[in-house]
């Protein structure tokens, strides 16, 4: 279990790395949008090749539909509850900054309320997909051939833009750097524990249960992408958002095939 925890920590350490990058260098909204687009592409590839496909091969379709729906609904309702405190503040911020957006050419600034709302949604999505992903990562050690490099790389790479994007939004919303880093550290440790549990506890679980866990992660990721990352990526990234997303998907495909 200790080895599984260590591999989980390696894969999720990119959450802290992404946060540090965003804290060290100010990232323009256009670049941030493209970073989010690339991360979205990687996550779509991870869903297709590392989660849903493997779940189907493992259980022949059992648990996939219910897992996808459960993951999607969990994100939808959980995110709605988390966003309630932000709604009034975001509305007020939109009203007070709309005029300045129109007058400043080139680089619009997100209203702090909207920035925080989007950031919290991305963080929640990172937790909902990170814990099942890490659990699955721990499960890959059970075959005795070592950790899945493709899964490890996909989780690590996709975490970077997620953390960078969310960190930028939280800082704009008034969070302190220490608070942001503490939050990402807790998320990374929670995911690492999930990797250990995946190895130590779910090793004896049925194929259907494992497939459900994989599909749950897939449903949470896809819902988060459609609700938060992709709309924001296009709004800020503009013309090159689509091709950047495609490049991210291509990287995920290459990683899966190299394994």
N, C-alpha and C positions, 0 to 999 in steps of 0.2 A: 504493500500500500504506500510505503514511503516513496518508492520509485514513481508510482503513478502520481502522487502529490507533487513530486519534483517536476515531472513532465507537464503537469497542469499549470504549475507556477511559471514554467518557461513559456508556455503558449499564451498565458494571460498577462505576462509581464509587459506585453506590448500596450496594454491599456495605460499603464503608468508611463511608458516611453512616449506614447502618443500625447498624453497630457503634458509631459515635460517639454515636448517639441512645441506645443501650442503656447505654453507659458513662456518659453524662451524666445520664440520668434513670433512677432505679430503676423498673422496670416490674413491676407485680404479676403473679402467675402467671395470674390471670384475664384481664387485658388482653393478656398475652403469648399466651395461648391463642387469643384472638379475632384478634390480629394474625396469628398463624400460620394461622388458618382463612381469613382474607381472602387471604393470600398463596397458600394452597392453591387457592382459587377462581381467582385470576389465573393460576396455573400450569396448571390444568386447561384454562382457556380458551386459553392460549397453545399447549398441546399440540394441542387440537382445531383451532384456526383458523390458527395460524401454523406448525405443524410437520407434523402428519399430513395435513391437508387439502392443504397446498401440496405435500407429497411426492407425494400421489396425483395431483394435477393435473400435476406435473412428469414423473412416470415411469409413470403409469397403474397403480400398485400394485407395480411392481418395486422390490424392496429394502425395502419397508415392514415386512413380517412379520419378516424376518431382522433388520432394524434394531431393531425393538421388542424382540424376544427378546434380542438381543445387549446392548442397553442395560439391560434389566431384569436379566439375569444378571450383567452387570458390576457393577451396584450391589449386588446381593444378595451375591455372593461377596466383593467388595471390602470392603463394609461389615462382613461377618462377620469378615474378617481384622482390620479396624481395631478392632472391638469386643472382641476377645479380651483385650487387656490391661485393659479396663474391667470385664469381667464379674465377676471376684472382688471388686473394690473396690465395685462397685455392689451386689452381694449383701450385703456387710458393712454398707454404708451403709443399705440398706433395713432390715436387722435392728435397727440401733441407733437409727433415727429413726422407726420405726413407732409407738412409744408416744407420742412427741411429736406426731405427726400426729393421733392420736386425741384428744389433750388440748387442742390449739389449735384453736379454732373459727374458721371463716371462711376463712382464707388458708393452706392447706397449703404446705409448702416442699418442693421436689424434693430428694431425696437427692443429694448432690454427685456420686456415681458415676453415677447414672442421668442426671443433668443433663448430665454430660460425654459419656456414651455417645450420648445423643440429639443433642447439639450436634455431635459428630464426624460422626454420620450425616448431619446436615443440611449440614455443610460439604462432605463427600464428594459428596453429591447436588448441591450448588451447583457443584462442579468438573465433575462428569460432565455436567450439563445446560448449565453456563455455557460450556464450551469449544465444544461443537457449536453452541449457540445463537449464540455470537459468530461462529463460522465462517459460519453461515447469514446473519448480519447483514452480514458482509463481502461475501457473494455477492450481496446485494440491490443493491449498488452497480454491479454489472456491466451493468445495463440502461441506465445513463446517466441515470436519472431521480432519482438521489440515494438516500439510505438509506431503508429502510422505517420510517416513523414509528411504525406500529403495532407492529412487531417491537421497535423501540428502546424504546418506552414499556412494552411488556409485560415485557421483560427488566429494565428499570430498576425498575418498580413491584414486580415479584415478588421482586427481590433484597432490597428493604428489610426485609420481615418475616423472610425467611430469615436475613439477617445479624443482625438484632436478636435473634431467638430463639436462634440458635446462640451469639451473644456472651454473652447472659445465662447460658446453660448453662455455657459455658466459664469465665466468671468465678466462678460458684458452685463449679465444679470445681477452682478454685485457679490458673487461668491469670492472668498479669499483663495489664493493659491494653495495654502495649507489645507483648507477644507476640501478643495477639489482633489488634491493628491491623496488625502486621507480616504475619501470616498472610493477612488479608483483602487487603492490598496486593499480596502475591504472587499470590493468586488472581485479582485484578482485572487485573494485568499479564499473567498467563498467558492470560486470556480475550481481552485486547486483541491479543496476538500471534496468537491463533487467528483473530480477525477479519481481521487483515492477511493471514494465510495463506489464509483463505477467499477473499479477493479476488485474491491474487497467484498461488496455487497451484491451487486448485480451480476457478478460472475456466474451465479447459480440461477439467475432469472431465466424465464422462458424466452424463446426468440420473439414471441409476440410482445412481451413487455419491453424488450430492448428496442424493437421496431417502433413501439409507441413513443418511447423516449426520443428516438431520433426524429420521428414525424412531428412530435410536439415542438422540438427545437426549430424544425423547418417551418411550421406554421407561424410560430412567433416571429421568426426572422422575416418571412415574406410580408406579414402584416405590418411589421415595423417599417420595412422598406417602402411599402406603398403609402403608409400614413405619414411618414416623417422624412426619411432620408432622401428619397427620390424627388418628392416635390421641392424640398429645400435645395437639393443639388441643382435642379433645373433652374430654379428661380435665381440662384446666385451664379451658377456656372455658365448658363447661356448656351450658345451655339454648340460648343464642344462637349456638352454633357453626355450626349448619347454615345459618341465614339469612345469617350473615356470610360463609360460603363462597360462597353463592349470589350475594351482592353482588360479591364478587371476580370470580366467573365473568362476571357481567354487565358489569363494567368491561372485562374482556378482550374480550368480544364487541363492545362499543361501539368500542373501539380498532381492532379488526380491520375493522369495517364503515366507520368513518370513513376509513380508508385507501382 
